[in-house]
Amino acid sequence: MKWRIVLYCLLGGLPLTIAAMGTGHFALWWLSGIVMAAAFVPVASHGPRNVLGQFGVLVPVLAFVTVLCTWSEAMVFVPAFRQQAVLNLTAPLVMYLIMAAVLAALAWGLKLTKLEDRTVEHRSAASAIPLILVCGVAYLVYYFIFGIIAYHFTKPYLPGAQQIAQSMGIWFYALQIGRGILMTLAVVPAIYTLRLSRWQTAIAIGVLIWVAGGLAPLLVPNPMMGPTQRMMHIVEILTQNASLGITAGLLLRPKETARATSSTGTPELLRHAS
């Protein structure tokens, strides 16, 4: 099983090397892909058992967390990024969709999904919708608490950032709540299909949103950030995105009941009953 997981990460990371054809840094793009694939290992091993199910879990995370949410943040704070706004959105989206397809096929081809008979309990749509909105507000809180702390260190690299945020007024708050809601919606399929305990799911989702939304993409040099700024941003996104992921996992997965047992636990219960 271990060698198959290693192979999943190594092969699953290759699609990101497509970007190296235009930007260079082949090894770093592959490392970025390997780290990204590693964050999806819980999905591969404890998620949907078929290719389409795996693909359905991977796509929203990569499309919304990795591409759209980071794109929207750059559009606000990096004016030069707006000059090629469409290309900066569509090119990464295509690349990450390819990655989603490859990872889904690898999870099935390498037979990584464990055959567990575990019931995954989740909330109904009626109860989940307000909790998703709560997650959006929670992200705003995390964004400002940890963002203010990080800004003391990154201020020299972001001239005019404070003025840009203030000029947007209430729309800046709305944007961050919207990003929090979008990232939460992106991980709902993972939360609802992971055959893990409530806390294991929450931690896995926290790591996934951090890696997909910050760590993996920032391993590669880019014209907008130097190495020091990228490292600072990785830590900042850890505090914001991981907190959001853990919050979403705990809110959207109710406490387990006796029905949510693994196949290994069922015989033990039967032995005690007899």
N, C-alpha and C positions, 0 to 999 in steps of 0.2 A: 504493500500500500504506500509506503514512504517513497519508493522510487517512482511510483506513478504520480504522486503529488509533485515531486520535483520535476518530472517530465511535463506535467500540466503547467507549471509555472514557467519553465524554460520555453516550451513551444508556444504557450499562450502569450508570452511577452513579445514574440516576434512581430506581430502586426504593427506595433508601434514604431518599429524600425523603418516603416514606410516614410515617416517624417524625416528620417536621416538623409533621404535622397535629395531633399531640398535644403536642409539645415546642417547636415553633418552630425557628429556626435553619435555614431552608430551604437557604441557600447553603452552610452548613457541612456539612449532611447530604449535599448533592450533591457537595461536595468530597471528603467521606469515601468516597462511592460511586465517584467518579472514581479516587481513589487505589487503592481496592480492586480495581476493574476493571483498572487498569494492572498490578497484581501478577499478574493472570491472563493477561496478554498472551502470555507464553511458552506457556501451555496452549492458548490460542486459535490460535497460529501453528504450534506444533510438537507439539501433543497429538493426541487422537483426531480422526478426520476426520468424525464424524457427531454429531448433536445429542445423542443419548443418551449417547454416550461422553464428550462434553464435560460434560454434566450430571452424569455419574457421578464425574468428577474434581472438579468444583466443590462438590458437596453435602457430602462429608465434611469438607472444609476449612472451609467456612462453618458447618456444623452443630456440628462438634466443636471446632475451634480458635477460631473467632470467638465462638460462643455458649456451648457447654457448659463449656469450660475457663475462660473468663473468668467465667462465672456461678459456677462452683465456688469460684474464688478469692475472689470478692466474698462468697459465703456464709460463708466462713471468717472474713474480716477486717472485714466491714462488717455488724454485727448488724442495723442498720435495713433492710438489703437483704432480710433473711429475711421481713419482714412481707408482701411480695408476691412470694414466691419463684416460684410457679407462673407468674404473669403475666410476671415478669422473664425467665423462660425461654422460654415459648411465643410471646410476641409477637415478640421478635427472631428466633426460629427461623422463623416464618412469613415474615417480611420477607426474611430472607436466602435462604430457599428460592425466593421469587419472583425474587430477584436472580440466583440460579443458573440458573433457567429462562431469564431474559432474556439473560444472558451466553452461554449455550449456543446460543440461537437466533441471537444476533448473530454469533457466530463462524462459524456456518454461512451465515447470510444475507449477511454481508459477504465471504464466501469468504476468510477470513483464514488458514485452515489450509494450509500449504505442502505441495505434492505431492512429498514426499521419499521415496525408496526406501532408508530407513535402518533397519537392524535394531536394535531396542532390547534389549540384553541385560540380564537381571535374574536375581536369585537365586531358587532354588526355595523353596517354602514351608518345607521342612524346615530350610534354612540361613537363611532370613529371620527365622523366629520368634525364635531366640536373639539375633540382631542387633537386633531390635526391642526386646527386653528390655534389651540393652546401651544402646540409645538412651534408654530410660527412666531408667536409672541415670546416664547422662551428663547428662540434663536436671537431675537432682537435684544433681549437682556444679555445673553452670552456675548453677542457681538459688541455691545457697548462696554460691558465690564472688562472683557479680555482685550477688546480693541483699544480701549483707552490706555490700558497697561502697555500694550505692544507699541502704541503710537509714540510713547516716550522714547522708544529705541529706534523706531523707523521714521520718525519725523524728518530727519535730514534727507531721506530718500524719497519723500512724498511731499514736495513743495506745493502748497496750495490745496492739499487734500481737505483740510479743515474748512477752508473757504468754500470749496465745492460742495461739501456736505451741508453747510449752513445755507448755501444759496438754494438748495433744493427744498428746504423747509420740511413740511410734514411728509412730502413725497419720499424723502430719504428714509423715514421710518417705515413708510408703506412698502418701499422697495425691499428693505431687509426682512420685514415680516413675510412678504411674498416669496423671497428666496428661501426662508425657513420652511414655509408651507410646501414649496416645490420640492425641496430636498426630502422632506418627510414623505410626500406622495411618492417620490422616486424609490423609497425603500420599503413602502407598504407591501409590495409583492414578496420581498425577502422576509419581512417580519411575519407575514401570514403563511409562509411555506417552510421556513426553517424548522426542522424537527429537533430543536434544542430546547433546553429549559428557558424560562423567562429571562433570567439574568445572563445566561450564555448568549441568548439572542441579542439582548441589549448591548452587550460588550462587542459582539461581532458586528453589529450595525454601526456602533460608534467608530470602530476601527475602519470599517468600510467607507463611511462618509469622509473620514479624515484622509485616508489614502487616496480615494477617488477624487476628492475635492481639493487636495493640497499636496500631500507628500509625493505621490508618484509623478504628477505633472511638473513639480518644481525641482525634481532631480536633474532635469535637463536645462542647460543654460538658455536664456531667452533675452532678447534685446531690451526688455522693459525692466529687468532686475539683475543686479549683480549677485555674486555668490553669497555675500553676507546678508543682503536683503532677502534672498530666497530662503536662507536658513531661518531667519527671523520669522518670515511669513509661514513657513512650515510649522513652527511652534505655535504661532498665533492661530492657525487653522486647526491645529490639534485641540486647543482649548475650546474653540467655538463649535467645530463640527462634531467632534467626539462627544461633547456634552449634549448636542442636539440628538445624535444617534442613540445615545443611552436613554435620554428622555423619551424619545419616540418608541423605542423598544419596550420600555417599562409601561408606558401608557397604553400602547396598542395591543400588547399581549397581556391578557388578564392572568391572574394567579391560577396555577394549574390545579385541576381537580383530579380525582382518582381515575377518571377516564383517560387522562393524558399520561399513559404509561408506555414504556418501551417494551419491545418484544422480550427483552431479557428480564424485565421485571415481572411479566405476567406469570411465568411458571413458578416463580418464587411465591407470589401471592396465592396461587392455587395450592402449593404445597402446604402453606400455613393454614389455608382454609380446610384442607383435608385432615 
